[in-house]
Amino acid sequence: MEFNLLTFNSTLSNLKQKNEVEEHLRNIVKDIEAEFNFQSLGIYLKVPNSDIFRLKIARNISHTFVKNSIFTQADPMIEELKDLKFLDIHPPGRYIFEKSYTHLLILPIFYYSEMLGFMFIDKSSEDFDSEEIIKMQLFASVFAFIVKLDLLNSEFEQHKSLYESSKVYSYDTFLEKCNEIYTMMKRYERYLSIAVLTITNYNNMIRTIGKSETSDIVKQISYVIKNDLRETDIIGKIHEDEFAIIMPETSGKNCFITLERVQKRMAKLPLQDICIMGWGIASRTDKTKNALQLLHFAEHVAKETDRKEQNKINIHQ
């Protein structure tokens, strides 16, 4: 089958339009459907700031498989793809997706040495010829440009979402990251804790010392939190009077120990007589539904804790 260069050129031109990455990917997949006879196809993309690869676009794949299929950096197939060479597999293949096949191609989607994801395509009754394999490598390269451009745009938007005053994530960005980390920790049954710091008398502080000085105090609090946590801990300013921290691989007990250290540093700041604060901790259990629920638990405990002067940190039970 001849490669339709006119169609391909039109596809590349469409990439200049400002569309969502999923729309661009779907348009390219339409070209693949026109060029190839295949059984099933899937495109997995790496979730930003995680080691998770999720199925983004699929053809002839069940909804259940799309929903549940996930890979991480530790999976053998991902380890093999890190060489940035495509995998050419025949039965009995070392990897399989949803369907049995006569020929399976798994192609890394990468930009320079950065692996952004991968795609698979298979046939049920014949093999891909050498020309088809070259075409698929070309399509994988186009996917890489689309994904990398989207990541650069997201990074730009993310910088805009940072609070300049405290250098932490806004609520929406923080919750998005919480959901990503929660999914990974739940899958591997790892500890996960969320801590919330509530400034109880925030509005009263503004009335008493003014907006500018209150903002300076918030910056001091933010600085202490940022500089006493691990790189993997993520901080959000979820309200004007609340900070939140998601701590992967951290039990409630270890979270408590970390917050005690942060609290001691805060005690050295000249704000204890002005600012009334309370910490709340909530840790993932088998009964926890999602990251938002965990955040609400920690938030509720924080608001209760700030009333107990003898104990500035409390854990959701």
PyMOL commands that set and color helices and strands:
alter all, ss='L'
color gray80, all
select helices_A, chain A and resi 5-14+21-35+63-68+76-81+130-161+171-187+202-209+211-226+252-267+291-305
alter helices_A, ss='H'
color red, helices_A
select strands_A, chain A and resi 40-46+52-59+70-72+87-89+103-111+114-123+192-199+234-239+242-248+277-283+313-315
alter strands_A, ss='S'
color yellow, strands_A
deselect
rebuild
show_as cartoon
